[in-house]
Amino acid sequence: MRIKLVLCFIFTVSVCTAQSGFRVVPLGVKGGGDDGNLSAYMVAPANSSAYVCLDAGTISNGITKAIANQAFNASPDSVLKRYIKAYLISHPHLDHVSGMIINSIEDTTKPIYASQYCIEVLKNHYFNWQSWPNLGSEGNAPALKKYNYVALSEGSETNIENTAMSVKAFKLSHSNPYESTAFLLKRGTDYVLYFGDTGADEVEKSDNMQHVWKAVAPLVAAKQLKGIFLEVSYPNDQPDKKLYGHLTPQWFMKELNVLAQLAGAGNLAGLNVIVTHMKPTGDSEAKIKAELTSENALKLNLIFPEQGKAFDLK
């Protein structure tokens, strides 16, 4: 009996360990310019097919690439309609919503989680029968209600429909006074943090990122935060006045050093940080990668995602 109990305990622990963390499938990774590869990341708990899509600049092209890379053993139609359970939209710029809009007529009923500001733009400028049929739950009649708008209150935890995850939203400054959003996803005791487009607090004259860092510092110290998605749009030679609410490698590292001061610098060693939204112009991507690598005194595990190539955050 004791042997059976021990074996049962070992099996249970191993299953729980195997199921910790998150699976990520990048549908699009660029920050504009490449209209078939724009910001969109499918994220689900490990061993789950119930994904959310963090931003939605590119959908169908990314799904096709993901299937070709064996991220899914399913048809493109199934991934769109069955695997993506909800959209979480950080802000309403076209490079973060165009894939969702274009594919919406073929899509299934699901919620869109976003700030009230973002929802108002989607409702008034995209799903309005002028730019596109109104597939939302509000706005110009008739509202076809395929997508149900769910406004997120900052800092409040909201369960994500048809998934095992919940989300907290935090306001970001994206070329002040314009807004973006950070999403803190939770599944059990595991977390992942996704930043939409954002400028550094010092440049944006805000404390929005500081607020996010304070919220997640205890999770970093406890090794519960499995990864951070954070943008770098330009190399270091881009002047601050031409950042338009984005980060360079220097500002990226300065912001993560703020987190290190709150969580303990040693606790950031090995932390998964996914570098998003690089602008595909000239040699800027190569410069960004080289600058981030040379400035990585915190010993972060920098991940440069590729469209359609899945990876795990453990």
SULPE-V579264 format. One record per pair of residues at least 6 apart in sequence whose C-alpha atoms are under 6 Angstrom apart, sorted by sequence separation. I is the first residue (numbers start at 1). J is the second residue. If there is no record, write none. Layout:
i: [I,I]
j: [J,J]
This chain:
i: [44,126,127,128,137,160,173,174,185,201,219,30,44,127,136,159,172,173,185,29,30,43,137,158,172,184,28,29,30,42,43,134,135,136,158,172,184,28,29,42,135,136,157,171,183,28,42,135,136,137,157,170,183,28,41,128,135,136,156,170,182,236,27,41,155,169,182,235,27,40,155,169,182,233,234,26,40,154,168,181,232,25,40,123,154,168,180,232,25,40,167,24,39,167,24,38,166,23,38,166,23,37,165,22,23,165,22,23,22,86,88,174,21,86,87,88,89,173,174,81,86,88,92,19,81,91,269,271,272,273,274,275,28,269,270,271,273,269,270,51,52,50,51,52,55,192,28,49,51,52,53,54,55,190,191,192,194,195,27,52,116,191,192,193,194,195,111,112,115,172,109,110,111,112,113,114,115,57,109,111,112,114,57,56,57,59,55,56,57,58,57,221,56,249,56,229,231,233,217,227,228,229,230,231,233,199,213,217,221,227,230,231,232,233,198,199,198,199,235,38,39,32,175,175,174,226,226,91,90,90,90,50,71,66,65,31,62,30,31,29,30,31,28,27,26,27,26,25,24,24,23,22,22,21,21]
j: [50,132,133,134,143,166,179,180,191,207,225,37,51,134,143,166,179,180,192,37,38,51,145,166,180,192,37,38,39,51,52,143,144,145,167,181,193,38,39,52,145,146,167,181,193,39,53,146,147,148,168,181,194,40,53,140,147,148,168,182,194,248,40,54,168,182,195,248,41,54,169,183,196,247,248,41,55,169,183,196,247,41,56,139,170,184,196,248,42,57,184,42,57,185,43,57,185,43,58,186,44,58,186,44,45,187,45,46,46,110,112,198,46,111,112,113,114,198,199,107,112,114,118,46,108,118,298,300,301,302,303,304,58,299,300,301,303,300,301,83,84,83,84,85,88,225,62,83,85,86,87,88,89,224,225,226,228,229,62,87,151,226,227,228,229,230,147,148,151,208,146,147,148,149,150,151,152,95,147,149,150,152,96,96,97,99,96,97,98,99,99,263,99,292,100,273,275,277,262,272,273,274,275,276,278,245,259,263,267,273,276,277,278,279,245,246,246,247,288,95,96,95,244,245,245,313,314,180,180,181,196,163,310,308,308,277,308,277,278,277,278,279,307,307,307,308,308,310,310,311,312,312,313,313,314]
